């Protein structure tokens, strides 16, 4: 009967909590602050937890109360319960009582779980609490203990058990918590600007605020950050800002639990649009609702980190003592390794003093940062900084001095994080914290801009970077490096205004340069770089840069060596700063090749374009020289070259031709050759070159692509040439889909050769489910057909997914088409592919065949049917 009664109670309690949660959800949607709702939910849970306790440990006059006390600990103890938060409990009892009431405690916990409360509990004596508190996380949870069923004596006993005199003195606790936070931040790349941020544990999230509260409690015995104001440890403005952002983060986290329907701390793509809609955001033509919501989060996180860093510095000073100031000059001094102003209020006397502060900071690389009081004063004086359009010439000159001084990129980064750069350049403030709801841009616009500037700084160091083959060699050719930094600063500043961001940014860049008294040639260069910052990337990835005509057109648009070098460096920095996964050795080689070929074209003169025959002769001679150096005689070289299509000498690099020749040299004429190599100086994770030379058969290209896909390789470029005597001469550049699973080149070649030796007609694309995250980033398929000499060019834009090219190649095979060239470009979730196909006679497709192909390709591109 007792079991049935308990089941009935748990069912009723579950219903009560469900009704309470529904009421709270309605109040959330009505705009009630979430920090009020988490408190109300904790109270609702308190009532049921106490009821379950009294059910198991009745307190009546007939018997003495059980010698056990119940506390809420952790976030529950703090009085914060989000819709799907679990609850942490402590039962405080001596060991004899623990054994005596063991079955009743088990019943209590079972009641809570049956009522839908995910309760984790610990049963400890005061001594056991002291021992368990040696674990930092246990101590932190116990510090927030809140009596649920406990008298004052029990509460005092628990406080005594975990007192600093027994475990974790305040200074040791501070050091351990700071290290714990550093490690936690590192797990998130030390940035809050992730596409799917963790609202609780990520940098700038709620956990950072909790850490500050725990440190205040352990160090000063205060239970709220605003209590630090009276102690002189926190400014009233700082306390107000932290409280404002805490409420904003609470609202996001509360809503995330509601839309997810479970405990979820990561603001995943699955929930971002749902949450933005629930919060009332709407698309406004310039920014999607979800982008507006995410910008609010990123800005909140930035404030939490900025003020949190100041407060941690003050805790450090509290324990280490205030170091004696070391004067630098009349205005600045060092305090404990931090830069500080000597006279309070000096920064507010003149905005030029703020720029002087950053100049002094840049001049001393050993400084740990700004002293917290100076950082606070800087924050207070931000409204006094004019936009550059309203500033006097002297202040504009001071900004340019920063750009031309030591550590200019570091200075811009510091100014951006302090909010100074956004005040000076209001367009930069508009893109601060602005995310783009796609998979291509993994950082906010401002953080991407800073990443681009850091890449440029790396080029300036003169130290070779294995990611960039020639950038460090090109940098010294720049006449005025600060012009490239300005182009990097402005290249994406026009985003979010509803127009072409390159054009809008170019207008802003010119206005800035003119206001800062740059010469017309310098202004024109910055403006051109911003307007054309995508030109080189698009040319390299979407056009055939082995075609002399393509190089000539690109060189004509660039015009001179100065623009070329600056554009090359900006393009490398831009792509590498967009996503850690976007830059690879293939893009490095494409851009380096385009830069080198254009440089030669400019040196030769635009009036003397390179002819195809001349390019073929140059490549043939360069490859011959490489083979001679390896010991090949002239007769062998010519015999091997005769087995290659003439066009291969136009389309391939000299080192590729030499590698291909060595592969052919080891096989008899007519014998199939399948070879693979890692790019020179790289390993297979950076991509492989693949060669397939064998008698032609229907569907051979599709069979190659399908097999490569099944081997886990993504095709970045494919070129299908006709070899002599009815053979094919197909070359591919492939990249492992998973970097850690790159096959050995020899193994890949052997496996591919074995597959092509069998019945290729039986090869079918692998069946894969669409990655879940792509469901939120559907790109409507677009197909354009253009007839050219020798075939039809297909421009394909669609959602990228594993096996895409294999599916496309399979369709082309089923339609009896020949593939001559394929260029594969992916931009996050977006695939933009170019294919040159023809009928069996190398003619463009007839209209009826084109229509049938369009329908078949659109069907294959429908990822939802896979």
Buried (B, 14 or more C-beta within 10 A) or exposed (E): EEEEEBEEBBEEBBEBBEEBBEBBBEBBEEEBBBBBBBBBBBEBBBEBBEBBBEBBBEEEEEEEEBBBBBBBBBBBBBBBBBBBBBBBBBBBBBEEBBEBBEEBBEBBBBBBEBBBBEBEBBBBBBEBBBBBBEEBEBBBBBBBBBBBBBEEEBBEBBEEBBEBEEBBEBBBBBEBBBEBBEEBBEEBBEBBBBBBBBBBBBBBBBBBBBBBBBBBBBBBEBEEBBBBBEEEBBBEEBBEBBBEBBBBBBBBBBBBBBBBEEBBBBBBBBBBBBBBBBBEBEEEEEBBBBBBBBBBBBBBBBBBBBBBBBBBBBBBBBEEEEEEBEEBEEBBBBBBEBBBBBEEEBBBEEBBBBBBBBBBBBBEEEBEBBBBBBBBBBBBBEEBBEBBEEBEEEBBBBBBBBBEBEBBBBBBBBBBBBBBBBBBBEBBBBBBBBBBBBBBBBBBBBBBBBBBBBBBBBBBEEEEBEBBBBBBEBBEEBEBBBBBBBBBBBBBBBBBBEEEBBEBBBBBBBBBBEBBEBEEEBBBBBBBBBBBBEBBBEBBBBBBBBBBEBBBBBBEBBEEEBBBBBBBBBBBBBBBBBBEEBBBBBBBBBBBBBBEBBBEBBEEEEEEBBEBEEBBEBBBEBBBEBBEEEEBEEEEBEBBBEBBBEBBBBBBBBBBBBBBBBBBBEBEEEEEBBBBBBBEEBEBBBBBBBBBBBEBEEBBBBBBBBBBBBBBBBBBBBBBBBBEEEBBBBBBBBBBBEEEEBBEBEEBBBBBBEBBEEEBEEBEBEEBEBEEBBEBBEBEBEBEBEEEEEBBBBBBBBBBBBBBBBBBBBBBBEBEBBBBBBBBBBBBBBBBBBBBBBBEEEBBBEEEBBEEBBEBBBEBBEBEEB
